[in-house]
Amino acid sequence: MPHKITVEHSFESGHRLPHLGGKCVSLHGHSWSVAVTVSAPELSPEVTVVEFGALKVGLRRWIDEHLDHATMLGAHDRLIAPLVAEGNRVFRFGVERPADDAEQFGYGLPWPTVEAVAVLLGRVAESALAGLARADGAWVERVVVRETRLNTAVYEPPASR
């Protein structure tokens, strides 16, 4: 049975999903939360899966810098230019040529659905984990993203052991 740890964070962010129709065509916001579970078959010599603090810092810093109090939009959304022109922070999903290293995590995800946000944050967590001392074979097992009290998406990346 593998060992597991979970770190959590929350953030405020807007998005819209014009490709779906209905009320989510309108720009709206959520109080998002994420829980990232890291598993390992055995504990490290320090008796950890990964040090909680280091993983939390990496994950939370990225979220706070790129998503918190920002707007998540698809790369071809017509609202990007006017929002940026007004000084708003925008995180673009599905860009072919990322403007910065952060946008690389949104490749192949054309719209910021809750499912896409779970994949995005799974990729961010995997990147954060890669740079940390951890137990042999530790991997991001599960990412749970909640956009409302009732709506949750789960992403379970393939184990890269």
Order of alpha helices (4+ residues) and beta strands (2+ residues): beta-beta-alpha-beta-alpha-beta-alpha-beta-beta
